[in-house]
Amino acid sequence: MDAVEILTNTDKIKPYFQPIFSADEHRVVGYEVLGRFEDEGQLLSLGPFFNDTSIPEEYRLEIDNLILELALDKMKLYEENFMLFINRDPNLLMIDHGEEFLELLKKHLELDQLHRIVLEISESAYKGELDPLYHMLTYFKTYGMKIAIDKLGQESHMDRIAHLSPHILKVNMQTLSSGDSSRGMLYSLGMLARKMGASLLFENIETNYGMHFAWKNGGRYYQGCYLHDPAEDLVERDILRDKFREQFHEFITLEKKKLETVYALTERFQKRMQDLLAKYKKLSFGTELLKALGKELERICFRLYICDEDGFQKSPNLLKDNGAWRVQEEYRDKNWSWRPYFLENIIKMRNEKRGFLSDIYSDIETGETIRTFSYPLHDHKYIFLDLSYSFLYENEVLL
């Protein structure tokens, strides 16, 4: 598709609208505007045109503005109060600090309607200084506009995103893998969104599994061909209400079943530790006790150690290495209070006098996906059992 052909046939350009659904309302809450070009009966995406930096900026802006005006004209035909998500290259916006973009909005909408506009930009694509962009976005916010950051990935800078303080973080399902890096990125995005008061929007959802994944990872908004393809006209807002209710009921049932299973396993660990500590009550809290417990728990865990409530390790590590237990004295007196949730979990165990099963995480030494069961001893000591991946795999609900 040639750029000149697009620029000389602007009558063939159309805005298409992809619905965005809400988890809390189970209905359409907005639409993303997408550019399409009609060529011999085929509708082609204008994405490659906008991403081609060899095309002069003024030409890309011209087509961007045309699509926006056409979309705003269509928006006026509907009385419903939905959001309109508009993609913009932040580098092009900053040419005039967003003045032309804002004037176009004011031309088609009343000032009290600008709260319906969601401006989508990519932080990672922006090449300039951050402060001018921040000031422009802050000015837009005074009109009630919302800001969404899209194209989030491993190259995203969390500190820059936090500085821009968006209302929505947009996660592309196609860029996610099943590995620990994606899990870590999603965890970081979820924490960032929570601290900023932002919502997560998952796009490119193509399957029921993708929908479940988005729901499970805190997605408030959903978008993708599994739900609805982009279309020339807007859809009835309750078009998938029944589907959402049915699927969310399945998700909730599965998650409750998983949580109940995890709770039951935690109770089993609790009872097992009580019995074992009673059995070996004459052993001091050190290497001798760890070896006795390791022999009893070798099918479950690969590492054991004891800490005090300030996070100082009061024993060596007992590590399962090539089928045999090995004592690692060099870990004695290391401090782990810096690790996320360590002190919080210590206080929880001390007050509740019960063991605690952690969430899944990546071990900093082996890189494996693990969980840790921690249990309160007495004399302000706590024992930690790192559960092996093979045990988690056997009990798939733990993964």
N, C-alpha and C positions, 0 to 999 in steps of 0.2 A: 504494500500500500504506500503510494508515493505521497510525500508531504504536500507537493504542489497540487496534486489532485484533490486533496482535502481542502486546501486553502481556496481553490477555485470552484469548489462545489459545496459551499456551506449549506445549501438547501438540503443536502443529503445527510446532514448531521442531526442527530436526535438525542435527547436525554432519555436514559432508561433508569428505572427505579428498582432497587433491590430492597425488599422489606427487612426490617430489623425488629426482632421479637423480644419481648421482655419476660424474664422468668417470674417476676412478681405479679404481672398482670395477665400473662398468657395470651397476649395479643400484640399486634403491630404497634410499635411506638414511634417508628421513624422509617426513613428511606435513605439509602445512600444513592447519590446521583452518579451515574456512570455514562460516559460518552460513547455513542455508537455512530458508525458511518455505514450508510446503505450503499452497497456496491454490487450491482447486477443481481439483485434479489437476496444478497447475503448481508447480514449485519456483522460488521467488524468492530472489535474493541479499539478505542482510540488510546488505550494505555501506551502502546509502543510509540505513538506520536508524542505524547507528553513526556515520555521518558528519554526521548532522543535529544540529547543536549547539543547535537550538531544543528538542530533547527533553531533559528534565531528566537530569542526570548519573546520579542513582540508578537511573533506568529503564534507561539504556544499560548501566550496570554489572550490573544484575540479569540482563539477557539475555546479556551477555558471560559472566557466571559460569555461567549455565545451560548454555550451549554448551560451556564448558570442562569442566564436570562430566560432561556426556554423553560428550564426547570421551575423557576420562580413564577413564570406565567401559568404553568400547569398547577402549581401549588395554590394559586388564587382560586382555582375552580372548586376546591374542596374546603369545606368549612371546618373539618376536623382539625384538632390541635396536635398534629404529629410533628416530630423533629425532622429536619432535613440535613443530612450529613454531606458536606461539600469538601472534596479533596482539593488541596492546593499545595503547590511546591513552595515551601517556605522561602527559598532563595528568590523566586519570582515575586512573591508577596512583598519582600523587603526592598524591592527596587524603589517603590514609592511609599514604603512603610504601611502598606495595606489600604491606602486612601481610595484607589479605584475600586477595590473589592467592596469596601464599606459603602461607597456611594451607589454601587449597583444594588446592594441590598436595600438601602434606603429608598432607592427609586421604585422598587417593587413591593416593599413591605412597610407597614407602619412601624414606628419605633417600638411600640409595645408588642410587636410580633418577632422581633429579633431574637428573643429568647428561644425560638424554635430552631435557630441555626446552630449546627454543630460543625465547627471548622476542623477538618482532619489534616494534620501535617505529620511529616516524618522527622523526628529529631535527628536520626542518624544521617539523613540526607542533607541536613542544613550545614552550610560551609562557613557561615559568618560568625561574628561575635555573638555570644548568647544574650547579653543584656539588651541590645536593641530589639531582638525578637521577643524577649520577655516583656518589654515595655509595650510593644505593639499588641501582644496577646492580652495583656492586662487592660489596655484601652478597649479592646473588643469586649472584654468581660463586663465593662461598665455598661454596655448596652444589653447585657443579659445573655450574650452568646456563650456557648459552651465550646471547650477545646478538647479534641481527642488526639492522642498520639498513636500513630499506626506504624506498621512495619517494625514491630518490636522483635528483637532477636539478640543473639550473643554479642552483636556489635553495639547494642544500645548502652547508653551511659545513664545509670540510675540517678546519679547526682544531678545531671542536666535535666532529666525528666522531672525530678522532684522540684527543681528550681522553676520550671515552666508551670508547675501545678495544674495539670490538666484535670478535666472532669471525668474523662474516659480513657482507659488504656485498651488498645485494640490488639488482640492476639491472633495471628494468622495460623490456623490449624495446619496448613501445608508446610510451614517452616519448622514444625515441632517433630521431634523424633521420640522414640521410646526410651532413650538413654537417660542417664543421670543428669547430663547437662541441661536437657529440657526440663526435667523435674526441678532442678535447682533454679533455673530461670523463672519458671512459673511460681515457685515458692517466693522468690525475690519480688516478682511483680505483684503477687498477692499481698505481701507485707507492705510494699510501697503504696499500693492502692488503698489499703486499709488506713495507713498513716495519713494519706492525703485526703481521704474521704472520696476517692475516685471509684468508678465502677469498671469492671472488666467486660469487654465485648469480645466474643470469639467469632471470627469470620472464617469463611470457607469450610463450614461444616457440611460434610458430604455423606455421613452415615449416622445411624443410630448410636454407634459407638462414640463417634465424635461429639454427638449431642450429650451423651452421658458424661464424657470426659470434661466437656465445658462446664456442665452443671456441677460435677464433683470438684472442680478446681475453682469454684467461686464465680462463675460467669453469671452476670446479670442480664446481658444482652446477647442475642444469637443471630447469626446471619450465614447464609450459605444455600447451595442448590438443594440440599436435603430438605430444607424448609420451603424455599421458594426461589425460583430463578428471577433474574432481573426482567422487568417487563416495561412496556411503553406506558401502561396505565397503572394506577394504584389499585391495591386489592382491598377487599373487605377486611376490616381490622380484626375481626374475630374468626378469621378463616381457619386457624389452627387451634382454636381454644380447646376443643375436645381432644385433639391429638396431644397437646401439651399436658392436659390433665392425665391422660392415660399413661404417657411416657414418664411423667414426673412421679406418678404413683409407683411405676415399676422401679425407677431409680431410688425412690425413698425406701421401698420394700427391700431392695438389694442392699442398700447402705445400712439399714437398720439390722438386717441379718448379719452383715459383716461386723458391725459394731458389737452385736450380741456375742458373736463367736470370739472376737478379740477379748471381750470382757470375760468370757468363760475361760479362755486360755490364761488370762491374767490371774484368775482365781486359782487355776491349776498350779501355776508357778508359785503363787502365794502359799498354797498348801504344801507344795513340794519343799519349798525353802524352810517353812516352819518345821517340817518333819526332819529334814537333813540337819538343820542347826541344832535340833534337840538331840539327834543321833550323835553329833560331833561336838557337843557342848563343852567337852573337856579340852578341846583344842583351842589354842590362842588364835586371835585374829591376825593370821599371817600366812606364811608359805605352807605350813602343814595343813591348815584348814582349806586353803585354796586347792591343794593337791587332792584332798579327800573329796571335795565338791566336784572337782574336775573329773575325777574317775566316775562319779555318779551321773554327771551331766554331759558326758563327752559327745552324745548324739545331738545335743541341743546347742551348746555354745562352743566358741573357739577361743575365748579370752575371758579371764576373770581377774579382778583386782579390787582393792579396798581403799576407800578415801575417807577423810574426815569431812565435817560439814563445811569447812572452808575450801574444799576442793583439793587439798594436799593428799597425794597418794601415800598411804601408810603401809603398803605392801608392794612387792614386785608384781609384774604382770605374770600370769600363768597363761602361756600361749600354746595352742595346738599347732604343731609344725610337723608336716609329713607323718601324721598319725600318732605322734608322741607329744607329750606335754613338756614344754620348755620354760624354765624360770628366767625372767628378764629383770635382773636386779637394777638395771640402769633406769627403770621407770619409777623407782622409789623416790618420794619427795617431789615429784613433778606436780604442778598445780593445774587443775582443769576448770577453775572457776570462770575463765574467760569464755568457755563454750556456751553456745546459746541454750538457755533454759536450765543450765546446770544448777544454779542456786535456787531457781524457782522450784525445781523438782526435789531438791534437798528439803526445802521448807515444807513442801507438800508431803513428803514421806515422814518428816519429823512430826508434823501435826496430826496426820492421819494414821501414822504407825502401820503403814501398808506399803507393799511393793508397787512399782510403777513400770509400765511397759511403754517405751518411747515410740514415737512415730518412726517410719522408715527414713533412713538417711544414708549418705555415702561415708564409709569409714575413711578417715584422713590418711591412714597408712596403706590399707589394702585396696581402697577404691571400691570395695564391694558394697552392695546394698545390704544394710543390716538394721536390726533393732537392738535396743539394750533393755534388759530387765534389771532394775535397781531395787535394792531391798534394804530396809533399815536394820542394822544390828543394834547393839547397845553401846554405851560409852561414846556416843556421838560418832559412830562409824557407820559406813554404808558400803555394801558390796555391789559390784556392777558385773553383770554377765552379758557379754556381747554374743547375741544369737547368730549362728552361722547361716549363710545364705541357703545352704542345703536344707536346713530345718525350716526356714521361711518358705522355700519352694515346696516342701512337703505339705505345709500348711498355707496353701495359696492365699487364703484370706488375709494373711499377714503382709503380703506384698502390695 
